[in-house]
């Protein structure tokens, strides 16, 4: 049986959530700081790749196909640039679901409103920049050109943890359009802690 776009998207978000959970565990573990950072960067890159794949799912179900140069691609930067070059930008929009105001309830007859959170948004370029910074952790340090592990951590770990916080804030609760239909995703539902993707009716720009 072929999975629906909603199911595919939810499965992908569950994978992203599991990687972010691993990162949280790493940060509080007793591992040395370099191992924590290096392993976090590995999972962080995969989170960015998952976000890029999510954009592919949304694009395919909107226009019926994936651009040829993005099909089978795993590199997040290549996927994002491929979609952007064809003006096929479908990107998550961080937000919350809140009760409607009296005016919104009367005007739109809605029981809930999706409200965007501009401070949590990332542009395609910002996401690519994070992806590139994470990649720097995945090569062994060259003893002839680089500083030792402890100095490398001191120089770059603050940026790493900041990037991971921005990634999680960006994808934790977001809206996206898949095949012309709006969906809202939560990585950790307030009631049962599960990852969920639900259909929404869009009444205004998120």
N, C-alpha and C positions, 0 to 999 in steps of 0.2 A: 504494500500500500504506500502510495506517495504521500509524504508529509505535507501539510499545508504550510504556507509561508509563516503563519503565526507559530506553528509548532517548531519549525526550523529555527526561527528567530529566538524562541524561548529556550531551545536546547543550547544555542550559542551563548545566550546570556547566562545560563546555568554554568557553563564552562568558565566564562569570564568571572562570575561570582566566586567559583571555587578557587580560581587563581588569586583573587583579591583576599579570600579567606586565608590562603597559604601565606601571603605576604604579611597579614596581620599576625599570624602565628610566628613567623620568622622574626618580626620586629621585637617580640617579647621573649624570644628564645635565649638560651645561654650560648649560642654560637658566637664565634668571634665576629667583629664588625664587618670585616671584609667578606666573609662567607655570607653573612646576612645580606649585604648590599649586592653582591654578585648574583646570588640566587634570586633576589627580588627583581633585579634588572631582567633576568631571564623570563620570569613570569610577567613582568611589565610589558616586555616586547610582545609576548603572546596576547596580552590584553589588547594592545593596540591593533594587532593583526585580527583579533576577534571583532573589534569595532569596524575595521575595514571590511571584513566578511559580512558583517551586518548590513553595511551599506550596499554590498553586492546583492544580498537577498532582497532588500527593498527595491533596488534598481531592476532586478530581473522580473520581479512581480509587478513592476510598474509599466515597463516597456516590453516585457515578454522575452528578453534575452539579456545576456551578459556581454559587454564589449569583448571582442576577440582577444585583445591584448591584456585583458584582465582575467579571462577564463583560465583556470588552473594556476593562477598566480598566487604566491603566498606572501610576497613582500608588501607590507601595508603601504609604504610610500608609493610603490608602483601602481597599486590598486587605486589609491586616492587620486593620484595624478591622471590615471587613465579616465576615471569617471569625470574629473574636473575638466579635462581637455575636451570632453564631449558635452559639457554642460549638463551632466547627469548627477548633479550633487544632491544626494539624499543623506542627510546627516542627523544624528540624534540631537534632540533639543532638551536639555535638562529642565525639569519642572516639578511641580507638585499638583496634587488633586485637592481642591478645597471646596467647601460648601459655596454655593452661589450667593451673591447679594440679592436683595429683594428685587432690584432692577433687573439683574440678569435672569432671575427666575421668571419674572413676568414677561420679559422680552423674548427669551429663548426657550422657555419651558424646560429648563434643565435641572437636574438634581445635583450635579457636580460640575466644577470648572477646572480645566487644566491650565495652570498658570506657569509661564516660563520663569526661569531663574537666570537672568543675563550674566550674573557674576560667575556662574559655573560653566558657561559655554566655552568651547574651544573651537577655533577655526581649523580648517584643513592644514594650514601652515603650522599652527601651534602643535597640532597632533603629530605632524611629521617631525618637527623639532624635538619633541619628547622622544619619539621613536629613535631618532639618530643619537640622542644623548644616552639612551638606554643601551644602544648597541656598543658603545665604547667600553662597557663593563664586561663584554662577552669575549674579549681577547685577552690572552695571557699577557702580563706586563713584561715588556722587553727590558731586560736588565741593563742594556747598553743605552737605552733612550728614555726610559721611564723611571719615575720614583718608585720606592718600595710600596708594599701593600698598605701599610699604615698611613703613609703620607698621601697615597692616592685616595684612601677613604676620607681623610681629613679635608682634602681639597674638593671632593666631588659628592660626598654622601648627602650633604644638605640639599643639593639640587635634585638628587635621586629621590629622596623621600618627599620633597615638594612636588615633583612630577607625579609620583604615585598618588599623592593626595588629590591632585588636580584631576587625574584620570578617574579615580573613584567617584569624585564629586560630579564629574561630567556624565558618567554612565549609570550611576546608582539609581536615579529615578529620571526617566526621560520619555519623551514622545517621539514617534517617528511615523512616517507614512509608508505603508507597504501595499503596493498595488492599488493606490488611490484611496486606501482606507487608513484612518488614523489608529495608532495603537499606543498604549502607555505601558511602560515596563518598570517594574520595581525589582531590584536584585534581592532585596530582603523585605518581605511584606511585614507590616507592623503587627499583624495578628498572629501569623504562624511562622514567619521567618523564611517562607519559601520564595523562590524566584517566579514571577508571574508576568504575563503579557496579556493585556485585555484590550478589547476594541473600544474606541472612543469616537464621539461625534465632534468634529472640529467646528467651533463657532467663531474663532478669531485666531489671529497669528499667535503662535506660542512664543 
